[in-house]
Amino acid sequence: MSLLAPWLQSQLQTLMLRSGHAFLLQGPSGLGQYELGLALAAAWLCQQPTSDGACGTCPSCHGIQVRAHSDLTVLMPETEMLALGWPLSEKAQKDIDEKNRKPSREIRVESMRQLLGFTQTTGSSANGKVVLISPAERMNTITANTLLKTLEEPPGNTRFILACHAAHELLPTVRSRCQNHSMLWPTVEQAGQWLQSQGVSELQTLVLLQAAGGRPEDALALYQAGIQASQWRALPMQLSRGDPGALADNPAALVLSSLQKLCHDMLQTSVGGPPRYFQAGDLPKTANFKALSQWSRELLQSAKSVDHPYQQGLLLEAWVNRAQVALSARG
């Protein structure tokens, strides 16, 4: 198996010592819930596990590496399944190919029903079966309710891992059936070293890590989206002039997230607090709390429909114009 980041490895060792049939790995995005969940599943199914986790060389580990383990089911939104190389069910793939249906961004109830069928069959080894659901909050109410009975009393030796970025969005009845594990945050040194191991230069690391609120996977995503440290630092002043800067040509979700971070920091500094995502010296000096609060509410409303197929260019122009107005308002 691939090496886990240091802050995940220590958590894996802790989880391997715990008993139970359902675990909820919860915390903000970017802390490695999916990676930790997959490593725990691999350790449970491994034929030669060590105190550090799966051996990485046995047939079971190989099956996970090639996304074809008969005793492991990974349940994710179809968009994320495809991005991470997990195969869709034959029916789902056929629907997408023949009906021109777009891959779903939520966990569909049809996929959950297929998963329940998987739990009813006999496993291929004495290690039982494992289900990994990620991100678990992408289950809608119908999908989550379909899981409840099996989650409470799984057949045979079936164990569940729910990786979650927003536990408050899960049904309380789902949360109550799982042992909770709150994800640990890496130190700045751990996160920096990991980012550099992923190809991010030392000069970029600290700025992108701050831009991601200290979450290393989110910092890496910014880097992979083409955001450079110098561009991030220049962004607040560019937006105050109506220039989208590094946000141009990026997905709407990344643009909106960046605007929300800037709005947050401007609100913080307007009441004497420290910024979280930007350096104080890079922020515009004008700050009208009322105007910023209104902008914050509008951005929150936009987040509810950010995945809709709007015309990207027009959406970006509208958001940037609105940012300019909010950032130039004087107290």
Buried (B, 14 or more C-beta within 10 A) or exposed (E): BEEBBBBBBEBBBEBBEEEEBBBBBBBBBBBBBBBBBBBBBBBBBBBEBEEBBBBBEBEBBEBBBEEEBBBBBBBBBBBBBBEEEBEBBEEBBEBBEEEEEEBBEBBBBBBBEBBBEBBEEEBBEEBBBBBBBBBBBBBBEEBBBBBBEBBBEBEEBBBBBBBBBBBEEBBEEBBEBBEEBEBBBBEBEBBBBBBEEBEBEEEBBBBBBBBBBBBBBBBBBBBEEEBBBEBBBBBBBBBBEBBBBBBEEBEBEBBBBBBBBBBBBBBBBBEEEEBEBBBEEBBBEBBBEEBBBBBBEBBEEBEEEBEEEBEBEEBBEEBBEBBBBBBBBEE
